[in-house]
């Protein structure tokens, strides 16, 4: 991409960053919910942890307690007994996460029976005596009065008038002094006296129904009410509730003795959840009543009394649980307050979020707008992962920060620039392909499109396979044909041969007159390059035979081709001048392929391969050994083989083993034995020119033995 393209990418990236900043300031509902879910994911990543303070316990009215003591609601004298039992265990503070909304009249029959029994016994009871002995509300009130320094009663606040539409207006005014003055957040200082009026048990979920915070104070009319956990903590520490610090924009912090609790503008504490219900230390209410709980489990602790039995408790959803009793949440809030490790969003959090959106957006702009896309995206994703890890570490330290908007800015900027670059680069690649497709191999074009910098002089050494083929006796054929007819036949032939090369994903290197040169293993790596070349050679032979029959039907000479194949190290790359160059291969192994192709007419075969090629794919094809030759221009001899066919075509022809035995005898200077074996081959294959050549040579060496230093290689003086 040129400088103009980089500048365009930079401007586009800055525009996408500005969009992300605008979304952050607007806080659309969907993205706000996504931010909440991202915060939940941090809890999931951290997992459940033990209670930190070790000073709070849940006294649960669970399934076992209901089985032992009867269905809920219990008669209130049982709750009085439970409070007495907890006080006897030296619990320092007891918060009741339950409401007493109607009088309890279920023991009236028992009171009447007591009056009757006393009358029959001649000692009638007064109504005051009956109330003091049997009335459940009176018994509960007495227990509360005796332990008023420990017990905190909770109240539920209706959040809107529609919840109280059924209540008489006069009663409504009595319950709620002025509903229109109910407000969140508070707008003025709350006096200590106002704060000590009944604590609230409200749990306010977020818009998706998940509880993530707890209001520590609410305003109703001119009065302010603390949360159950805050009031219980005040009893636990034996300190009065302090005024709430309120700014013009809302509540800033709650004070309780030495504790300073930063809250949001709605007066909510962000709960540092320890886990689900299983993470909350608890004891069963029935065990407390029956004296089965060791004193050390309760002594000196703050207790929250709540119902947890299925179908009875107030069901809540938290980041850890889809169904969590409200009492369990109250316990976790109280533990947060005691340990002081609640979550706080620092004053600099908003600035941090904006800076993170800008920084990550710039990273995506530079990486995806300037760098190569793969490495750019790796760095972009690395920056995103790094930011997530940073936020996770800050979360573990109690400072949750924004995740969604910075990551949204990062991904949106990266994707936007990637789409833009793909669109522009596709257009440029289409133009480049159109310019070069007429005279470059398609594989080379694709490589140039992927790596434009590769279109330069130079090469690299690789192990490849080269195929060289030409038409036998082409000069004599051309002399008998008119130029137009010759050009037509040659184009037809080249089209057929090229089709075989491309079918095996070979690189069509060049045409040299009637010769075809193909390379396998470049520019794209091919582990089976030798096998591909052999399959191409067999396919070219079949197509040549079909063309030959067609030519003969037209009265033309038969078509015969020779093919040479060699494998080995060679230099591949762009060769030529700075003005004009070609992607090709050079080296001794390339020349050898052309030299052995010229030997096809000597041995009367269609395809000759060198030993390196045969060694690479002998498990896939049948090869017949021909000779050991020293081609012109090369000092080292090379064993040559005839490619007979693919192994999936049937059993191995018998003459292959005969030729192998004959050639081994030949190399061992057993020329008589070798001649006999070659003659045996000729009995079955009288026209086998290769066997004829070797049999005649054995006869010659019998008459005139080779010198002692003879290596078996036949020196070729012609190309």
N, C-alpha and C positions, 0 to 999 in steps of 0.2 A: 504494500500500500504506500502511495506517495505522500508527500507532505500535505497536499490538499486533502487527501483522504483522512490523514491523522487529525487535521484541524476540524474536519467535519465530525469525526468520531468524538473529539473532545467536546465540541459544542452540544452534540446530541447527549453525551453523558451528563454534562452539566444541567441540561434541561430535565433529564430523568431524575437527577438528584433534587432539583427544585420541586419536582412533583412529589417526591417522597417526603420532603420537608413540609409541603403544603398538607399532605394527608396526615402527617403527625400533628400538625396544629389543628386540623379539622376534627380529628378523632372520629371517623365514621364508625357506626355501630359494629359492623362486621369485623373490622380490624381491631376494634377495642376488645371484642370477644376473643379474637385470635390471640391478643396479648395476654388475656387472662388464661387461656389454655396453655400458652407458652410458659407462664409462671407455674401452672400445674405440672408441666413436664419437668421442671427443675426439681420439684418434690419427688417425682417418680424416679428421676436419675439419682437423687440422693438416697432414697429409700427410707424406711422407718428407722427411727432412732429412739433410744430410751428417754424417759422423762428426765429432764435436766436437774430440777430442783430437789427431787426426792422428798418433797414436803406436802404433796397433795395426793389425795386418793378419792376415788369414786365409790360411793356407797350405792350399789345398784339394786333396784327392785327388779330382778331378772326373772327368768322362767322358773328357776329353782325356788326363789322366794315366793312366787305366786303359788307354786305347787305345795309348799310347806304351810303357808299362812292364808291362802285363799285369794280369790280374784281381786283385781284392782277396780275401783279404788278401795283401799283398806279403810276400816273404821279408824277415825282419827286418833282414837286412844292408842292404836298400835303405832302410829307415827310418834305419839308422845312417848311411848315406851322406847322407841328407837332413838329419839333424841336423848332421852335419859341414859340409854346404854352408851351412846357415843360420848356423852359428857362424862360418863363413868370411866370411859377408856382414855380420858384426858385429851380428847380432841380439842384443839385450840379455837377452831372456827368451823361453823357448819352452814353451808349455803344450800337452801332448799330450791332446787330447780323444778318446782311444781306449783300449781295454783290451787287455791281453796276458794272456789267461786260461788258455791252454794252451801247452806247449812247442812250438817250431817245429822239426819233424823233416824238413822237405821236402828238405834238402840232404844227407841221409845217403848217397844214391847217389853224389853228387859227391865226398863224402869218401872213399868206398870206392874210386872210380876214381883218386883222387889217391894213396891208399896203394898201389894196385896199380902205378901208373905209377912211383912212387918206388922200389918194390921191384925192378921190372924194370931201373931205371936204377942199381941198386946203392946207393941212398941212402934206406933206409927211414925213414918219419916216425913219430914217437911219437904217442900219442893226444893228448897235450897240444898237440903241434904242429898236429894236425888240428883240434882244438877251437878253437885260437886263430886258425887261418887260415880255417876253413870253417863252424863252428857259428854259425848266425844269431843265436841268443840271446846267445852269448858276444860276438859282434861288436857287437850292440846294447848289451849291458851295458858293454862297453869305451867306446863312444861316450857313454853316459850318465855313466859315471864321469869321463871327461875333461871333460865340460861340465856337471858337477853344479851349478855355480854359476848355470847358465842354464836347465837343463831341469827341468820340473815334470811328474811323472807323475800322471795322474788315476786314481781308483778309483771303482767303482760300488758304491753301498750298497743292499743289499736292504732294502726297507721293511717286510717282514713275513715271518713264518716259512713261509708257504705257498710263497714263492718258492724256499725251500731244502729243501723236503720230501724231495727226492731225494738230498740230501747225507748222508753218514754223520754220526751225532751227534757222534762224536769230532772229525771234520773240521769240523763246524759250530761246535763249541765253540772250535776253533782259529781259525776265521775270525771268529767273532763271540763275543767273550768272554762276554757275557751278554745274550741277545736281549731278555729281559724288562726290562733296564735301558735299552733304546733308547727315547729320548723326544724329543719336540719339544713345547715349547721346552726349551732347557737350563735347569737350575735352580741352577747354581752358577758360580763363576768358573772359567775355563779357563786353565790355565797355558801359558806360551809353548811349553814343550816339547811338551805335548799338541797344541797347535795346529799344530805343524810336522810332525806325522805326516800321511801321505798325504792330499792334497786330494781332494775328492769331485767327481764329474762329474754327479751327479744333477740333473735338471731336474724340478721338482715342478709339474705343471699344476694349475689350479683345477678345481672340480667339473665344469665344462663342457668340460674337456680342453684349454683354452687356457692357454699359458704366459704369465704376466704378471709373475712374480717369480722370483728365484733365491735359494735358501738359501745364505747366506754361511758358515754353520757348522752342523754337526750333531753330536749327542751319540750315542755308542754305548757303553753301559756307563758307565765312568768316564772315557772318552776323548772328546776333542772334535776334530773334523776341519774344516778350512777348505774353502771352495769352490775350484775350479780357478782362477777369475779372481782371487780374493783372493790365493792362493799365487803365481800368476804375477806379480801386481803387486808382491808382496814381493820377488821375485827381480829384477824390473825396477828397483825403487828401491834394492835392496840393503839392505833393512831387515828385522829379524826381525818375525814375527807377534806382535802384542800380545795381552794378555788381552782377552777379551770382557767387556763390562760387563753384568752380569746382575742383574735385580731379582727379587723374590719371584714376580712374575707372569710373568717370562720375560725374554728378551733385550731389551736397550734399544738398544745400539749396538755397532758393531765399530770397533776402532781399528787403524790401520796407519800408523805414522809420524805425519805431520801430519794424516792423513785421519781423519775421524770419520764413520762411515756409520750413520745412523739406520735401524734395521730394525724390522720388526713383531715381535710376540711369538713368532713361529715362526722368527725369525732370517732372514727373507727380505728381500731388497732388491727394491723395486718398480722394474722396469726401465723406463727412458725409451727406448723403442724408436726407433731412427732410421728404420726402414722395413723392407722385406722383404729377401730375400737380395741383391737388386741394390744395396742401400744399403751393403753391407759391402765394404770394400776387400779385395781378395784377389788372390793369385797362384796359379798352378797349380804343384803339386809337381814335375811333370816339367820345367817351365821352370827351377825352382830347381836341380834336379839337372843340367840341361844348360847351366847358366850363362847363361840368356837373360834373367834378371831384373836390371835395373840395380841397382847397390849402393844408390843413394839410396832405392829402394823399400823396403829392408829394414833398412838400417843404423840402429842406435840405437832400434829399435822392439821392441815386444812382439808375438810371433807365437803364434797358436793353430793347431796342426796338427790337421786334422779331415778326415773323409771326407764329401764332398758329392755323390758320384755317385748318380744315381737308382737306387733299389732296394737301396742299400748303407748310406746314412746313416741315423742315428736320426731319424725324422720327428717333427717337432713342429709345433704350431699356435700362431701368435702373433696379436696384433691386426692385423698387416699381411699375414700369409700363412697359407694353410691347410696348406702343407707347407714347413717351414723346417728346415734341418740344425741339429742341436744345436750344432755348432761356430760357426755364425753367431750363435746366441744368446749363446754364451760370449764372442765378440768384442764384441758390443754391451754385455754386462755389464762387460767390461774397459774399454771406452771410457767407460762411465758412471763407473766408479771413477776413471779417469785425469782425466776432465774435471770430476768432482764435480757433475754436473748430473743425478744420478739423482732419481727421484721420491721425495718424502718426504711422508708424511701428518703434519702438525704436531700437537703435543700438544693444540692447541685445536680440532682438526678435529671432534671429537665434539660439543663445545659449539656450534661453528659450525653443524653439521648440525641440531641440535635447534633452534637459534635460527632457522635458515632455514625449517624446517618450520612453526614458530610464526608467523613474519613473513609468509610467503607465504599461509598459511592465513587469517590475519587480512585480508590484502589481498583474497583471494577472498571472504571473508565480507562485507566492506564493499562491494565492487564488485558482486557477484552477489546479495547479500541486500538491498541498499538502493537502489542506482542502477538506472536503466533497463537492461534486460538486454543490449541491444546494446552500449551504451557501457560497461557494466560488464564484459562479456566482453572487449571490446577492451583495457581497462585490465588485466584479469586476465592475458590472454595476453601483453600487453606486459611485465607483471611477470615472467612465466615466461621470456620471451625474455631479459629483462635479467639474470635469475639465471643462465641458461645462459651468457650472454656473460661474466658475472663468473667463473663456474667455469672457463670456457675460458681466460680470461686468467690465472687462478691456476694452471691446469694448465700453461700455457706457461712459467710461472715455477717449475715443479717441485712444485706443491702440489695434488695431486688431491683434490677434495672430493666429497661426496655429491651426486648429481644426482636419483636416482630418488625417494627419500622426500620431499624438499621439493616436487618437481614433482607427486608423487602426492598430497600434502596439498593443493596448490593446485588441481589438476584435480578431485579427489574432492570438495573443499569447494564449488568452483564448480558442478559438475554436480549435487551434492546439493541445493544451494540453488535452482538453476534448475528442477529437477524439482519441488521443493516449491512454488516460486512459480507455476509453470505450473499445477499442480493446483489451487492456491487461486484463481489468477486465472481459470482456466477456469470454476470454480464461480461466481465473481463475475460474469463476463461472461455466463454462462447466465442468471443472475438478472436482469441489466440488459437483456439482449435480450428476455427474456420480458416485462419491464415496458414496453418501448418499441416492440416490433415492431408493435403494433396501430395506431400513429399516426405512426411515423417510417419514412422510406424505408430499406430494408435497407442501402443504401450509406452513409447517414448513421449508422445504428447501428454499422456496422463501423468507421467513423471514430471514433465516440465510444468504442468498445471499445479502439481502438489508442491514442487520445489523450483520456482522460477530461477533461483540462483544457480541451479544445476546446469543451466544452458550456457556452459562455458567450456573452454578447452581443458583437457586433462582426463585422467582415468584412474582406475583402481584394479588391483589384481584379484581375480576370483577364479574358482574352479567351475568351468562351464562346459557345455557340449556344443560342438559346431557340426552342422550338416551341410555338405556340399554336393550338388547334383548337376548333371548336364545331360544333353541328348547325345547318344552315340551316333557318330557319322552324320552330324548335323550339316557339315560342309557339303557333302554329296547330296543331301536332301535339298539344301537351299539352291544348288545349281540347277535342279530340275523344275523349280517353281518360279512363277512370276513374283515380283516383289510384293504385290498386294496380297496374293494368296499366301505367301510365306509369312507376312506380318499377321494375317488373320489366324493362321495355324499356330504361330508362336504365341500370340496373345491368348488363344484358347488354352494352350498348354500351360502357360504361366498362371492363368486364372485357376486352373485345376490344382496345380502344385501349391500355389499360395493358400488355397482353401485348406489343404491338409496342414500346412504350417500353422495357420491361425487357429485351426480346430484344436491343436495341442498347445495353444497359448505360447507358441514360439515367437521369437522376434525375427521378422523378415528383414534381414540385414540389407541385402542388395540383389539386383539382377546383373549378371555379367554376361552379356550376349544371351546364349541359351542356358547359361548356368544360373542356379539359384543357391543363395547362401542364407542359412538360418542359424540363429543362436538360441540356446535354451539355458535358463537360469538367470537371465538378465533381461530388462532392468529389474523386474520383480524376482526375488529369490524363489527357486523351485528345487526342492529337495530331490525330486525324481527327474531331473533334467535329462539324464541319459535315457531313461525309459521313454520320455516324451519324444526324443529324437528318433528312437527306434520305431515307435508307433507311427510317427510321421513318415519315415522311410517306407514302411510296409504299405501305408495308405497311398503314398505317391506311386508305388509300384502298381498297385491295383488300378489306380486312375490312369496310369500310362498304358496299361494293357487294354483298358476299355477304349482309350483314345486310339490306340494302334488298330484295333478292330474297325473302328469308325473310319480311320484314314485308309485302311486297305479296301474297305467297301467303296471308297471314292477313287480307287486306283492309285493311291499314293503309297510310298514306301512304308514298311512297318516302322513303328516307333519303339526304340529301345533307349533306356536311360541307365546311367550309373550313379550310384550314391556312395559317398564316403562320410564316415562319422568318426569323430575323435573327441575325447574328453581330457581335461587337464587344466592346469593354471594358464591363464591368459589375461591380458589387460583389456578392460572394457571401459568405454567412456566416449566422450566427444572428441573425435579426431579430425584434424584438418587445419585450416587457417582461421584467423580471427574474423575473416569476412565470410567464410563458408566452411562449415564443418558438419560431420555426420556422426551419429551414435553407432559405434561399431566395435569389433574386437580385433586385436592383433596379437601376434606371438607365434612361436614355433609350433604349438599345438594346432593353431588355425591352419598353418601351411600344411601340416601333416594330413589334415582332413582332405584337402584338395589333392595331395599327392596319392593317398590311398584310393580316392575316387577314380583317379586315372588308371589304377590297376584293375578296375572291374573288367575291362576288355581283355586283359591278360589272362585272368582266371575264369572269364566267362560267367561271372555272377552279376547280379543286379545291385547288391548292397554289401559293402565291406565296412566293418567296424574295427577299430583298434582295440587292443587289449584293455586299456583303462575304461573304455565304454562298456566292453563285455563284462568286466569285473563288477561294474556298478549295477548291472541289471540282469545277470545271468540266471537269476531265479525267476525271471518273467519271460524270457525268450530262449529259443534254441539257437545255438551258434555252432557252426562247423569250422574247425581250424583250417586255415588255408596255408599260411606260410609265415616265416620270420624274415622280414625284409628290412633293408636299409634304404630309405627313400632318398632321392636326390636333395642335397642341401642339409642333410641331417646325419650326424655321426652315430647316434644311438639307434640300434635296430628296434623294431616294433613288431609284435605278433599281430597278425591280421586274421579276421574271422569273417565268414559269411553269415549274415543274419538270415536264418532259415524261416522263422516264424514265431508267433507267440505260443507260450506253453499252454494257454487255455484252448488251443486249437486241436489238441489230441496228443497221442503218445509220441515220444521222441523217435524221429526217423532213425532206422538202423545204421545208415551210412555215416551218421555223425560219430558214433563210437568207433566205426571202422577207420574213419579218417584220423581220429585222435590217436588210435593205436599205430597207424601207419606213420604219422608225423613224429610220434615219440621214437619209433624205430629209426626214422630218418635222422633225428637229432643225435641219436646214439651211434650213428655211422653204420647202422645195419641197413645198408642200402638195398641188399637183396630182399630182406624181409619186408622192408618198406615198399619196394616195388611190387612184391607179391600182394600185399594188402591193398595197394592202390588198384592193382589189376582186378582184385576181387570186387572193389567198388565199381569198376568199369563194367564188370559183367552184368550188374544190376542197372547201371546207369551209363550206357555206352557213350552218351553225349556229354558226360560230365567233364568239362574242359579243365577244371581245377585239378581233378584226379589225373587227367592226361598230362598236364604240365609237370606235376610232381613225379609221376611214373617215369617220364622221359628224363627228368633231372637225376632220378635215382640210377637209371641206366647209364647216364653220362658219367656219374661219379663211380659207378662200378668199373667203367672202362678207364677213367682217369680220376683217381681218388683226389679229394681236396687236400690242401696242406694240413699239417698237424695243428696249426693254430686256428683252424676253421671253427667258427662259432655256430654255424648253421644258418647264418643270415645271408640272404640273397641280395646283392647290391644292385639297386635299380639306377640306371644311368639316364632314364627318361622320366619326364614329369607325368 
